[in-house]
Amino acid sequence: MPSAKVLEQKQQVVAALVERLNAACAGVIVDYKGITVTDDTALRKELREAGVEYTVVKNTLLRLAIASTELNGLETVLDGTTAIATSADDYVAAARILSKFADTHKDFTIKNGFLDREVIDVAKISGLAKLPPRDVLLAQVLGAFQAPISAFARAIQAIVDKDGEDSAPAAEEASAAEEAPAEA
């Protein structure tokens, strides 16, 4: 039987995990075995720079936290070594970084994840990982909005240019006609 102090600490960890899971828009659970300290440090740095919170957690504590959320189904993957990465505002950062890392480290595997309080499988996480970063997506959307406007502006400019070309020969003919009687 754990002491009251240890039990209280574990309850605080579970409460913090519940709060973190509820505040996150996306999260990924991984099996981190087989990576070196250097690789782990580099991974944590990259995740931190992307605004992703990454921590190693005990399966029992994470299971208790999941039971207090709407993420039913995540508890099925809680065995072995477990770490969780969550993001409060970026839907794809954790999936992209962890998938890239898992591709280069054979023992590091993605177990499961969630998106907007809905449990997703590894295939959906891989799909998320293939999405471009937020800035690139916004640029693509703006480009899509701007394309019809740009095409319209080019069409109008072509009409103006064509009318200008059509009126230029007419103006030359008119000035030539005015000059011709003066010469005679």
RAMO-V622368 format. One record per residue. N is the residue number from 1. RES is the residue in one letter. SS is DSSP state (h for helix, s for strand, l for the rest). PHI is phi in degrees with one decimal (none if undefined). D_FIRST is the distance of its C-alpha to the first C-alpha in whole Angstrom. Layout:
n-><N & N>
res-><RES & RES>
ss-><SS & SS>
phi-><PHI & PHI>
d_first-><D_FIRST & D_FIRST>
//
This chain:
n-><1 & 2 & 3 & 4 & 5 & 6 & 7 & 8 & 9 & 10 & 11 & 12 & 13 & 14 & 15 & 16 & 17 & 18 & 19 & 20 & 21 & 22 & 23 & 24 & 25 & 26 & 27 & 28 & 29 & 30 & 31 & 32 & 33 & 34 & 35 & 36 & 37 & 38 & 39 & 40 & 41 & 42 & 43 & 44 & 45 & 46 & 47 & 48 & 49 & 50 & 51 & 52 & 53 & 54 & 55 & 56 & 57 & 58 & 59 & 60 & 61 & 62 & 63 & 64 & 65 & 66 & 67 & 68 & 69 & 70 & 71 & 72 & 73 & 74 & 75 & 76 & 77 & 78 & 79 & 80 & 81 & 82 & 83 & 84 & 85 & 86 & 87 & 88 & 89 & 90 & 91 & 92 & 93 & 94 & 95 & 96 & 97 & 98 & 99 & 100 & 101 & 102 & 103 & 104 & 105 & 106 & 107 & 108 & 109 & 110 & 111 & 112 & 113 & 114 & 115 & 116 & 117 & 118 & 119 & 120 & 121 & 122 & 123 & 124 & 125 & 126 & 127 & 128 & 129 & 130 & 131 & 132 & 133 & 134 & 135 & 136 & 137 & 138 & 139 & 140 & 141 & 142 & 143 & 144 & 145 & 146 & 147 & 148 & 149 & 150 & 151 & 152 & 153 & 154 & 155 & 156 & 157 & 158 & 159 & 160 & 161 & 162 & 163 & 164 & 165 & 166 & 167 & 168 & 169 & 170 & 171 & 172 & 173 & 174 & 175 & 176 & 177 & 178 & 179 & 180 & 181 & 182 & 183 & 184>
res-><M & P & S & A & K & V & L & E & Q & K & Q & Q & V & V & A & A & L & V & E & R & L & N & A & A & C & A & G & V & I & V & D & Y & K & G & I & T & V & T & D & D & T & A & L & R & K & E & L & R & E & A & G & V & E & Y & T & V & V & K & N & T & L & L & R & L & A & I & A & S & T & E & L & N & G & L & E & T & V & L & D & G & T & T & A & I & A & T & S & A & D & D & Y & V & A & A & A & R & I & L & S & K & F & A & D & T & H & K & D & F & T & I & K & N & G & F & L & D & R & E & V & I & D & V & A & K & I & S & G & L & A & K & L & P & P & R & D & V & L & L & A & Q & V & L & G & A & F & Q & A & P & I & S & A & F & A & R & A & I & Q & A & I & V & D & K & D & G & E & D & S & A & P & A & A & E & E & A & S & A & A & E & E & A & P & A & E & A>
ss-><l & l & l & h & h & h & h & h & h & h & h & h & h & h & h & h & h & h & h & h & h & h & h & l & l & s & s & s & s & s & s & l & l & l & l & l & h & h & h & h & h & h & h & h & h & h & h & h & h & l & l & s & s & s & s & s & l & l & h & h & h & h & h & h & h & h & h & l & l & l & l & l & l & h & h & h & h & l & l & l & l & l & s & s & s & s & s & l & l & l & l & l & h & h & h & h & h & h & h & h & h & h & h & h & l & l & l & l & s & s & s & s & s & s & s & l & l & s & s & s & l & h & h & h & h & h & h & h & h & h & l & l & l & h & h & h & h & h & h & h & h & h & h & h & h & h & h & h & h & h & h & h & h & h & h & h & h & h & h & h & h & h & h & h & h & h & h & h & h & h & h & h & h & h & h & h & h & h & h & h & h & h & h & l>
phi-><none & -70.0 & -70.3 & -62.5 & -66.1 & -65.1 & -61.4 & -64.2 & -62.3 & -66.2 & -65.1 & -67.1 & -63.1 & -63.4 & -62.1 & -65.0 & -65.4 & -60.1 & -62.0 & -64.8 & -65.0 & -69.8 & -83.4 & -82.6 & -87.4 & -152.9 & -156.5 & -134.0 & -106.3 & -127.7 & -103.6 & -95.6 & -65.4 & 83.7 & -106.9 & -82.0 & -63.0 & -62.7 & -63.9 & -63.0 & -64.2 & -63.9 & -62.4 & -60.6 & -63.6 & -63.1 & -65.6 & -61.2 & -64.7 & -87.6 & 81.6 & -103.5 & -92.8 & -126.2 & -143.8 & -83.7 & -139.3 & -75.4 & -57.3 & -63.4 & -68.3 & -67.6 & -60.8 & -64.2 & -66.8 & -62.9 & -62.6 & -94.3 & -123.4 & -94.2 & -94.5 & -63.7 & 116.7 & -72.1 & -66.5 & -69.3 & -101.3 & -86.6 & -148.8 & 73.6 & -81.0 & -136.0 & -133.2 & -127.8 & -119.3 & -129.1 & -133.5 & -84.4 & -137.7 & -113.1 & -72.5 & -113.0 & -58.9 & -63.1 & -63.2 & -64.0 & -67.7 & -69.5 & -66.6 & -62.3 & -66.8 & -65.5 & -65.4 & -99.2 & -128.7 & -65.8 & -86.5 & -83.8 & -128.5 & -89.9 & -92.2 & -171.6 & -167.6 & -148.5 & -142.8 & 49.7 & 62.1 & -120.6 & -69.7 & -124.6 & -92.5 & -63.5 & -62.6 & -69.6 & -64.4 & -62.7 & -63.1 & -61.5 & -63.3 & -82.5 & -68.2 & -71.1 & -59.7 & -56.2 & -61.9 & -68.0 & -61.5 & -63.0 & -63.2 & -65.8 & -64.9 & -63.5 & -63.0 & -66.0 & -71.4 & -78.0 & -57.2 & -64.2 & -66.7 & -64.5 & -62.9 & -63.8 & -63.6 & -65.9 & -64.2 & -63.0 & -63.5 & -64.1 & -64.3 & -61.9 & -63.1 & -65.9 & -62.3 & -66.7 & -69.9 & -66.4 & -79.1 & -66.0 & -63.4 & -65.0 & -67.7 & -65.9 & -64.1 & -65.6 & -70.3 & -67.8 & -66.1 & -68.3 & -75.4 & -60.7 & -65.2 & -68.3 & -78.2 & -80.3>
d_first-><0 & 4 & 7 & 9 & 11 & 10 & 9 & 13 & 14 & 13 & 15 & 18 & 18 & 18 & 21 & 23 & 23 & 24 & 27 & 28 & 28 & 30 & 32 & 33 & 36 & 35 & 32 & 32 & 29 & 30 & 29 & 29 & 29 & 32 & 33 & 34 & 33 & 37 & 37 & 33 & 35 & 38 & 36 & 34 & 37 & 39 & 37 & 37 & 40 & 40 & 38 & 35 & 32 & 30 & 26 & 24 & 21 & 18 & 19 & 15 & 16 & 20 & 19 & 18 & 20 & 23 & 22 & 23 & 26 & 29 & 29 & 28 & 29 & 27 & 24 & 26 & 26 & 23 & 23 & 23 & 24 & 24 & 26 & 27 & 31 & 32 & 35 & 36 & 40 & 41 & 40 & 41 & 40 & 37 & 38 & 41 & 40 & 37 & 39 & 42 & 39 & 38 & 42 & 42 & 39 & 38 & 35 & 34 & 34 & 33 & 31 & 32 & 32 & 33 & 37 & 37 & 34 & 35 & 33 & 36 & 36 & 37 & 41 & 41 & 39 & 42 & 44 & 43 & 43 & 47 & 48 & 49 & 48 & 48 & 51 & 53 & 52 & 54 & 57 & 57 & 57 & 60 & 62 & 62 & 63 & 65 & 67 & 69 & 70 & 71 & 73 & 75 & 76 & 77 & 79 & 81 & 82 & 83 & 85 & 86 & 87 & 89 & 91 & 92 & 93 & 95 & 97 & 97 & 100 & 102 & 102 & 104 & 106 & 107 & 107 & 110 & 112 & 112 & 113 & 116 & 118 & 118 & 119 & 122>
//
